[in-house]
Amino acid sequence: MPADPMHPGPRQGGPQMGDMMGAGLQFAVVIIVFLFAGMWADRKLGTAPWLMIAGVFIGLTTGFWSMYTRLVLRPRDEARDKDERTK
């Protein structure tokens, strides 16, 4: 019986759609959290807008690294581990 083209089954060797959506959401949340942390610190210390800007850049860096590890490094390591187990 041929495979159903509308439901091809699980994809092998890459991030699933849920992983990608979760990584995107996490990326946005991390940036927003650091943005508000920088705004809060600016109000407390009177350094506006410098800590907010620093918070955004820290959030971008942290969010990007998290997304990269989740979507690139983790699937690559899992594929390598799977190849080693099959040898």
C-alpha positions in Angstrom: 0.0 0.0 0.0 1.6 3.4 -1.0 2.3 6.0 1.6 -0.3 8.7 2.1 1.3 11.9 0.6 -0.9 14.1 2.9 0.5 12.3 6.0 4.1 11.3 5.2 4.9 10.4 8.8 7.7 11.6 11.1 10.6 13.3 9.4 14.0 11.8 10.0 17.2 13.8 10.7 16.0 17.3 11.4 14.0 19.5 13.8 10.3 18.9 13.9 7.8 21.8 13.4 7.0 21.9 17.1 10.7 22.3 17.8 10.9 25.2 15.4 7.8 26.9 16.8 9.0 26.4 20.3 12.4 27.8 19.5 10.9 30.9 17.9 8.7 31.5 20.8 11.5 31.0 23.2 13.7 33.4 21.2 11.0 36.1 21.4 10.3 35.6 25.2 14.0 35.8 26.0 14.4 39.1 24.2 11.3 40.5 25.9 12.4 39.4 29.4 15.9 41.0 28.9 14.3 44.1 27.5 12.1 44.6 30.5 14.9 43.7 32.9 17.0 46.5 31.2 14.1 48.9 31.5 13.7 48.1 35.2 17.4 48.5 35.8 17.4 51.9 33.9 14.6 53.2 36.1 16.4 52.1 39.3 19.8 53.4 38.3 18.8 56.4 36.1 20.9 55.1 33.1 18.2 55.2 30.4 18.3 53.9 27.7 21.7 52.1 28.0 20.7 49.1 30.2 17.6 48.5 28.1 19.8 48.5 24.9 22.3 46.1 26.6 19.3 43.9 27.7 18.1 43.7 24.2 21.5 42.7 22.9 22.0 40.2 25.7 18.5 38.8 24.9 19.3 38.5 21.2 22.5 36.7 21.8 21.1 34.4 24.4 18.0 33.7 22.3 20.0 33.1 19.2 22.3 30.7 20.9 19.4 28.8 22.4 17.7 28.5 19.0 20.9 27.5 17.3 21.6 24.7 19.8 18.0 23.5 19.7 17.6 23.5 15.9 21.2 22.8 14.6 23.5 21.3 17.3 21.0 18.9 19.0 19.7 17.3 15.8 23.3 16.9 14.5 24.4 15.3 17.8 21.4 13.0 17.8 22.0 11.9 14.2 25.7 11.3 15.0 24.7 9.2 18.1 22.2 7.2 16.0 24.9 6.5 13.3 27.3 5.3 16.0 24.7 3.0 17.5 24.0 1.4 14.1 27.7 0.6 13.5 
